[in-house]
């Protein structure tokens, strides 16, 4: 849940990236909610590229922002 004034920040943080080894997509799910999905080639790279996570966690200090970070992996067959 985000205050409307924070949307410009979230859109800047979550702007779509589609590079060879990094992908990031922002999904807006409602007037005041969204989620960002990032894909990395491996967990080592993900651990080094934490700018998006740090920026979103910074928003949790805003009175209207609730930020949840989840980690997972895709099993390739």
Secondary structure, DSSP 8 states (H G I E B T S, - for coil): ---GGGHHHHHHHT--EE-SSEEEEEEEEETTEEEEEEEESSHHHHHH--HHHHHHHHHTTSTT-------------
